[in-house]
Amino acid sequence: MVQSQVQSKNPQRWTAIAAALYNTHRYYKQFLALMQKAIADGLAELEKQLEVRTQASVHCKIHKSLIVIRVYA
């Protein structure tokens, strides 16, 4: 069945579904900026923690005249 044939059988139902989806979209859209900021802040904190852990896990060891650097991920 083609989409237009399905819609023509019960157009009021499809209009109601479209309205419900649109209203749901509009409701959650109001939180978009807040969620994007929360995600960005969370990622910034994770990046900072990762940088600190990376710096802390780099060990230098002098072996005779050779310097060995180990990085633990």
KAVEN-V945883 format. One record per helix or strand of 3 or more residues. SS is the DSSP state (2 for helix, 1 for strand). FROM is the first residue (numbers start at 0). TO is the last residue. If there is no record, write none. Layout:
# KAVEN-V945883
SS:FROM:TO
SS:FROM:TO
This chain:
# KAVEN-V945883
2:2:8
2:10:28
2:31:55
1:57:62
1:65:70
